[in-house]
């Protein structure tokens, strides 16, 4: 791994790891609410926070956390100085770093919690390093790039007794809670099928890797941006957004949107690991007529079918569609009535009826829509103040309350929930990458695609596809030399 003046040298990194391990050996995180027994008022109800990845969505995350009124922004970290500019201007007293490892080494005694809003391929290593220091973490969706990473982060949150939240704000909204109450009241009967869809991607997918190599901008540390990903030359137009369409860094339309869309039915129906996954994917034309095969790039569209086993009930088919693919309109929906929010949505079909919502679980509706006006079901579930707009504060209050507090129990998307949800989302990507897996034909003329036309059988507890071993290479990726998850 190349290094520059802003990177830690190997000795420094080893010292950091050793110091962290030594500190943890004698460290037990005690929530502030129990330090003085019942009724104890903490000496400070302010949370000291650092941000990693503070441009773009990271800027919004830092701002959202700070606007709770109970947060001090102590330190900021970003590999791109230009992208970090607004956050630095908003918090001029905060220290600034390019390498999050240097920030943790120098600032860990000054901070209580971290916000992580970097590209998907860096979420796990950054969150794990913070949790191992006893820091609370807020991590943008998807929680991780790989299934293995999601499982390890979920386990670490419990091991280190820290407060965690994934950045899928719809989980704090009133909509998903209303749908849970409707379902628990039996309004649609037993769920028989679920459809989720999105019009994403709105960035390029299904294309060849760019030949437009260039020198990285002076304000960007390209080596640190690559992080765990394979070494490649810098190319134009990858940053700040188009990385989402490449498997080395992103998780495609599914990873970007499913944590917002699948969360509602996942929670309403109490789902866990899927039993199986299968898919079909769309192709894109490159140039005027050429159809390409680009396995390093996420597909431009896909239809994924997950199947969930439920004790004492029929298996539940769960459909995900992206790239503009949508399910057939329900017969109960009129021709001028919007399905979901137009480009995105959820339909849960049951033995007695159907219900629908849009992105983030917003605008829940019974079908036909006239039913919604006539139904009154008692509120039995906790409502987050300000709904999905209170998602940041939901985490801040839990951090101040401490692990195991009442505020902790009211978290919307702790890793105990976000982890299994993310694993189910990424199971769809496992199916996509298996679909594109190819081997040369024995006669040397063309290729076979052995992952197509089969249903991947998933052993959730052991994180293993049991009937197509090549798929398992996508459960846990290999990090670039010099990087590891630290478990």
N, C-alpha and C positions, 0 to 999 in steps of 0.2 A: 504494500500500500504506500503510495507516495505521500510525503508529508511536506508541510510548509510551515512558516513561522507561526501560524495560528493553530496548528495541530499540536497535540501532546506528543512528546516523544515516547518511545517504548517504555523507558524506565519510569516516566511519570505515570503512564497508564497502569503499569504493574503496581506502582505504589498506591494508586487510587483503588484498584481492586483489592489489594491487601488491606488497606486501611478500612475499606468498606466491610470486608469480611470480619476484621477484628472488632470493629464497632458493633456489628450485628451479633457477634458471639455473646456479648454481654448486654444486649439491648432488648428491652421488652417495651413495646409501645403501649402506653397507658393513656386512654382517652382523658381529655381535660375534665370531662364531666364527673369522673370518679376520683380525681385527685384529692378532693376535700370531702368526699362522701355526699350523701343526699343533700340537695339544696345548695351545693357549693357553686359559687359564681366565679368563673375563670377570671384571672387577673387581666386578661385581654380577650375581647371577643372579635379581634381582627385577625385575618388570615394572611400570612405572608406567602406570596405566590411568585413563581417564576414561569416564564413561557418559553417553550421550544418550538420554533417555527411560528413567527409572529407577523408574517405578511399574509395578505389575502384573507382566507378564512381564519387564520391565526390572529390577525388583527381584530376581527369580529369577536373571536373567543376571548382574547385579553380584555377587550372593551366590555363584553358581556359580563365577565367575571368581576371586573373592577366596578361596574355599575351597581353591583349588589350593595355597595356602600360599606362593606365590611372587609375589604381586601386592600392590601398594600402590594403593589407590583415591585418586587425587589430586584429581579434580574430578568434579562431578555436574551434570547439566543436565536440566531438565524445564520444560515450559510450564505444568504443573499443580503448584502447591506442595503441595497436599494429597496427591496421588498420590506425590509424591517424599519424603514425610515419613519413611517407614520406612528408605529408603536413607540419608537424611541423618542419621537417628538412629544407624544402624549405622556410619557413617563421619563423625563430627562434625568431623574435621580437614579433610575435603575441601572445597574451595571450591565454591560453588554459583552457577549461572547459569540464566536462563530461555532465553536466545538462544545456540544452539550456536556461532554465528559469533563472538560476543563471547568465549565460552569458548576457542575455537581461537586467537583473536587474542591473548588474554592468557596462555593456559596452554600453548601448543604447545611451548615449550621445556622444560616440566616433565613432559611425558607421552610415552610410547612407543607407546601403542595406545589404541584406542577401542572401546567396545561400543555398538552402535546398536540400540535396541529401541523405535523409534517406530512410528506407523502407516505402512502401506506406501508412501503417497504421498511420504514424506519420506526414505526409505532412501537413494535414489540421491544426492541433493544433499549429504546429510551424509557419506556414505561417500566420495564423490568429493573433497569438501573436505579430509577427513582424509588420504586417500591422496596428494593433491597436496602435503601437508606431510610426506610420508614416514612416515606413521603406519600401523601395522598396524590392521586392522579386523576385528571380529566383528559380523556383521549378521544380525538375525533374518530368518527366512523370511517371505514369499518375498524373494529378494534385492532385487527391485525391483517397482515397480508396472507398468512398461511393458517390452516387449521391447527397445526401443532402449536404455533405461537399463541393462538387464542386460548387453547387449553392451558398452556403454561402461565399465561397472565391471569387466568381465572384462579388457578391454584395458588399463585403468588399473592393475590389480593387477600385470600383467607390466611395464608401462612404468615404474612407480615402485618395483618390486622390494620389495613389501611382503607381509607374511604375512596371508592372508585366510581367513575361515571363515564359512559360513552356518550359522544356528542350526537345522539339521535334525539333531538329535542321533542319530537312527537310523542315519545314515551312519557313525557310530563303533561301532555295535553288532556283535556277533558274528554276528547272524542273516544280514545281507546278505552277509557273507564266507562263511558256510557255504553259502548258496545259490549264490554264485559258484563255489565249489569243486564243488558238486554238478553245476552246469551244465557246468563245464569238464571234468568227468569223464564227461559224456555220459549222465547218469542219466535225463534226460527227452528226449534227442535234440535236434533242432533246434527252437527255439521257433517256434510257428506263430500264437499269439494271446496277448494279455495283457488281463486285466481288473483294474481298480482301482476301489474304491468307498469311499464314506464316508457316514455318517448326518448329517454337517453339511449345512446350517448349523443352529446352535442359537441364531442371532440372526435378526431379521426380514430377509427378502428378498422381492422381488416386491411392494413396497408403495409408496404415494405418499410424497413428501417431507412431513415433518411440518409442520403449520400451528402447532404449539405453540412459537412463538418466545418468547424470553425474554432477559433481560439475562444475559450470561455471569457465572458466579460470580467473585467478587473474586480468588480464588486461581488463576484460569485466565486465561492470555493467549490469547484466542481468535484474534487475528490471527496470532500465531506458530504456534498449532496448525494453522490453515488452511495456512500456508506456501505451497507450490506450487499448492494447489488454488484453484478459483475463489472469489471473494468471495461469501459468503452470511451471512445472519444466524444467530446461534447458535440452536439448537433443543434442547429437552430430550431426554434419553435417547439422544443420539448417542454421547456419551463416558461411560464409558471403553471400551465394547466394540462397540456396534452400528454404528460406522462401517464395519465390515468388509463390510456389505451394500450399500455405495454406491460406485459406480465412481469418484467424485471422490477417494476416500480408500483404499478397500480393493480387494481382488481376489476377494471372494466365497469360497464354500466351496472352490472349486478352488484359489485362491491360498493359502488358509489351510492346507489339509490335503495337497495333492498333493505338496509338497516332502517331506512325511513318508512318503507312501504310494508315489508313483511312483518315488521314488529307488531303491528296491530293484531293480525290473525294469530301470530305466534303466541302472543300473550293471552288473547281472548280464549284460545283453545288449549292453552297450557301445554304447548308442544315442546319436545326435547330433540334428540338426535334423529335425523331421518333414517329410514331403513334402507332406502335405495335412491338412486338418481339416474336419470337418463335425459338426453337432450338432442336437439337438432340446432344447427347454426346456419346463419346466412352467409353469403359470399358477397364480395364487392368487386366491381370492375375497376382495374387500374388502367389509366390511359383511356383509350377509346373502346377497345374490345377485349383486352387481356384480363382473364380471371386469374387472380393470384392465390397462392398458398403461403400464408405468413403466420406460422405458429407462434412467433414471438409477440404478435399483436392480438389483442382481444378481438372477437368477431364483431361485425357491425350490428348483428342482431342474433337473438337466441330465444329458444323456447325450452325451458327446463321443467321437468316433472320430478318432484321429490315425493316420496311416499313415507308417511309416518305411521308407525304401529301405535295403537291405543288399546290398552288393556280392556278386554271385554267388549270391544267395539270393532267395527270394520276398519280396515286401513284407510287412511285419509290421503287422497291425491291432492298435491299442492303444486299449482302451476305458476311459474314465473315466465314473463314475456318482456323482452326489451327491444329497442330499435324500432319502435312504432307498431310492433305486433300487439294485437289486443284480442281478448276473448270475444265470442259472439255476444251481442247485446241480449240481456235477459228479456224474456217476453213481457215481464212486468214493467219494463221501462219504456215510456212513450218515445216517439220519434224525435221530439224536440227537447227531451230531458237529458241532461248531461250524465254520462257514465264516468264515475269518479270525478276527477277535475278536468277531464278531457284527455290529457296526455298520460296521466298516471292514475292508479286507483287499486282498490281491493273489492272483491265480491266474495262473500262467504255464503255458500249454498247449504241449506239444511233440510231436514225432513218435513218441516212445517213452513218454511219460507226462506227468504234471503235478506242479507243486509250488505251495505256498501259504504265505502268511505273513500276519501281522496288521500293525497300524500300527507304524511305525519298523522294519520288517523283522523284528520279533520273532516268536518261535515258528515258525520255518520247518518245513514238513512236506512230505513226499512223499505223493502220493495213489495208492492208499488209504493211510490213516495207518499201517497195519501195516508198510508199507515202511520208514518212518523208523527203526523200531527195528532193522531188519535190515541197514541200510546203514552202512558205515564207510569214510569217504573221508579221506585224509590232509589235514591242515591245511597249506596252502601259502601262505596270505596272512597278512600282518601283522595282529595283534590289538591294538586299542587297549586299554591297561590300564583295567579297569573298564567296558569296552564303551561303550554309549551314555551311561553315567554319567561317562565320561571325556572327553566331547566338549569341554568347556571346557578341561580340562587339555591336551588334544591341541593346541589352539591356543596356549595359554600357553607350552608347551614349544617349539613352533615359533617363536614370537616371540622367546624367549630365545635359541634356537639361531641364528635369523636366516634370511633368505631364502637358499635353496639348501642349507641344512643337512640333515642326515639327518632331523631332526625335521620340517623343512619337507616333505620327501618323504613323510612318514608322515601328513600332514594328511588328514582324512577328507572335508572339503567345501570345499576352496579354490575361489576364484571360477572357476578353470579348469574345474572340474567343476560347481560350483553355478550358474554362468552359463548354460551350455547347458541344464541341467536346468530352470532357471527360465524360459528362453525357450520350451521345449517346453510347460511348464505354462501360460504366458501365451498360447501359441498357441491353447489351448482357449478362453480368454476372448475372444480375437480372433474366434473362430467364434461365440461367444455374442452378442457385440455386433453382429456382422454379421447374425446371425439376426434381431435386433430392429431393425435399421436399416430405416426406412420412408420412403416418398415419397408425396406426394399423387397420387391418380389423375388422369389427364388430364381427366376429366369433373368433377373436383372433388368426387366422391361417394366418400369413403373413402380408403383408403391401399393402396399396394402394398408388398410386402416382398421386394425383389429379392435379398436375401441368403439367403433360404430356398430349400431345395431344390437348392442347389448345393454342390459340394465345393470349398472354398478351396484353391487350389494355391499352395504356399509356396516362395519362393526364399530359403532360409535364409541363405546368405552375404550376400545383398543386403537382407535383412529386408523383403521385399516380397511381397504377394499379387499374383499375375500375372494372375488372371482375374476379379477383382472389386475395382476400384480404391477404392470407398468404404470397404472394410475397412482400407485403409492409414492412415486417419486415427487408428486405434486403436493403431498400432504405436508412435507417439510422440505423447504429449499435449502441449498447449501449457501452459506454466507461467503462473501469475499474474504480472502485471507486477512487476518487481523481483526475480524469482527466475530462476536459470538453472543448468544442470548444470555449467558451467565447463569444457567440453571444447573 
